[in-house]
């Protein structure tokens, strides 16, 4: 083998190995691609791009299998991605007519992932649905249809369209250290945090008073959830950078 090639390969391998491995939960949906129309495990590409831009190596985690701390500890960080409504049975409420059909396969896997990540000390960033998974897992619940509570559809103007929402961020919070105390963000959600889970602190709010971010305070554990979609905003990469740095 060529010595210069070997040295280059070793150097490249060392570079790749030094980039934190970031797991991203993904969807299971009926999808059309190429000549196929069938169920597929998939994810919006901006999540992948954001992790790469932040200095991480993305790994997609489909909603299947069993996940425990011994497996999740192989990751350096975890992103719980956005997606469908969570089954209200997880927080002891009946489903409203506005609540989407449950995706119990994804619910089960993501609660396992979160529990295993916390047990093994893997930092976690929750995005939209991911914030809701965090809140429910820690004993909180959800407001099942924000338009009924706040009187507007600013957070989800229509399906497939992001609302642009101004949020205020609590001073001296972890989130403020990442984004500053004010941001304009891309939202696509009709549900939000209600009763807060144990230990979680609200750290960002929309003008209508709805909670837009939650975090676990302190330096011992990186657990942060945002109700918006940072992967869709240029400034949002800073959240992924914070996760990679924690990893």
N, C-alpha and C positions, 0 to 999 in steps of 0.2 A: 504493500500500500504506500502511496506517495506520502512522504513525511509532512510536507506542507499541507496536503489535504487533510491528513489526520489531525494536525494541530488546529486547522480551521474548523474541522468538524467538532473537535473537543470544545473549542471556544464557543461555537454556536450552541452546542449542547448545554454548556454551562450557562449561556445567556438564557436559553429557553427554560432551563430548570429554575432559574432565579425569578422568573415571573410567577407570581402567586396564581394558584389554580382556583378559579372562581366558578362555583356551580350556579346554574340558573335554572329554576324550575320552569317547565314549559307546558304548553297546551296539549290536549288530545282532541282533535277536531276532524270532521269530515273535510277533506281538502282536495282540490284539483291541482295536479302538477304533472307536467309532461303529458303522457297518455293516460294517467291514472286519475281516478276519482274514488278515494277510499279514506278510511280513518288514518290520521297521521299525527305523530308527535312533532310539534312545530313551535316556533317562537319568532316574534318580530325581530328582524335583523338589527334595528338600532340598539337592542340590549347587548348583542354580541359586539357591535362596533364600540359601544360605550366602555365595555370591559377592556377591550383591546386598547382603546385610546387611553384608558386609565393605567395601563401597564400590567394588566392581568391576562391570563389565558382562560377563555371561557370553556365551560363544559356543560352541555345541556342535560338536564335531569328530567326524564319523562315521568308522567304520573303512573308509575308502575313499580312493582317490586317492594321489598321491605328495607327500610333504612334505619340503621341504629348508629350509635356513637362511633363504633369501630369503623364503619364505612365513611361516615360524614367527616370524621377526623382526618381523612386523606385529603379533604379540601382545605384551602386556606381561607376561603370566604364563601358566603352564600347570598344569592339574590333570590328573593321570593317575588316572582313577576306578577304583573296584572292579569286579569282574566275575569271569568264568570263569577256570579254571586255565590257566596258560601251558603251551604245548607243551614237555615236558621235553627235547626235542631241542635246544632253545636253550641248555641247560646240560649237554648230554652225558649224560643219563640216560634209561633206558627208563622208560616210563610204568608206574606201579603200577596195580593194579586199582581203587584208590580215586581215581585221578586222572581228572578229567573229560575229555570229548572236546575236542580242541584247537580253538581258534578262530583259525586261522592268519591270517585277514584282519585281525583286531584286533591280534594279536601283531605283524604286520609294520608296521602303521601306527604303533602306539605306540612301537616301538623307533625308527622314523624320527623321530617327534615328539620323543622324548627327545634323540636325537643332535643334531637340528637346534636344539632349544632351548639345549642346552649350547654349541653352536658359536656361536650368536647372542647368548648372554648372557641368555636369558630365564629367570627364576626358575621352579622346578618344585616342586610339592607332589604327592607320590604318596600315594594312599589305598588301603590294602589291596592289591589286585592291583598298584596303582601302585608301592608299595614294592618288590614283587617284580620288576616290570619294571626298576626302577632297579638293584636288586642284580644281576640277570642281565646287564643291559647293561654293567655295570662288571666283569663276569667272575666273579660269584658264582653260587651255586646255591640250591636250595630243599630244605627238608624236605617231602616230598610228602604226608605225612599225620601231622599232629601228634598225634592221639589215640594212634597206635601208639608215639610217643616219650614223651609226657608222661602217658599213662594217664587222660586225661579229655577230655570234650567241652565244656569250659568256654568255649572260643573260638567254638564253633558248636553250641549245644544241639540245634538241629534246623533244617532248611532254612526260611528265611523268618523266623527268630527271632534277635535279637541277644543274645549273651552279655554280661553286665556283668563286666568284668575290671578288677582293680586293677593299675596299672602304676607302677613306680618309674622316675623320670627322672634321668639323670645330672646332677649339679650342674655348673653353668657351661657346659652345652651350650646350643646355640641353642634346642632344644626346651624346656629348663628356663626359659629367659628368656621363653618364650611361655606355658607352662602351669604352671610351678612344678615341684617335684620329686616330686609324686605326683598321680595322677588316676585317676578311675574312668571307663572308656571302653566304648563299644559295639563289640563284635567280631562278625564273621561270616566266619570263615576256618578252613580245615582244613589249610592249608599255611603255611609261614613261612620266613624266611631261614635258610639253612644256612651254607655258606662265604660270607664277605663279599666283595663286589666291591672293586676297588682303590680305596683312599682312604676308603672308607666306615667310619663309626664307629657301633657300636651305642649308643643313648642312652636306651632304655627297655626294661624287661623285665617280664614277668608273673611271678607268684609261682612258676610251674613252670619258670622259667628261659628261656622262649622270648623271642626278641627281638621287641619290639613297635615299635621305631622305629630308623631309620638316618638319619644325616646326613653331609654332606661338611663337615668343619670349616673354619673360616676365614671371612673376610668377602668373599672374591672371588666366590663363587658360592653362590646360594641353591638347595640341592638337599637336600630333606628328604622322607622317607617315613615314614608311620605305618601300622602293620598294622591299626589299627582304623578306624572310620567316624566322623570328627569331625562330618560333616554331620548326624548323628543326635543330637548332644549340644549342649545350650545353650552349654557352654564351648567347644565345638569351633570356633565361629566365630572364635576367636582365632587359630587356625591359618590360616584364610582371610584374616584381617586382616593377619597377618604376610606372607603371600604378596603381598597387594595393596600393602602398605607397601614390600616389596622391589621390586615392579613400578614 
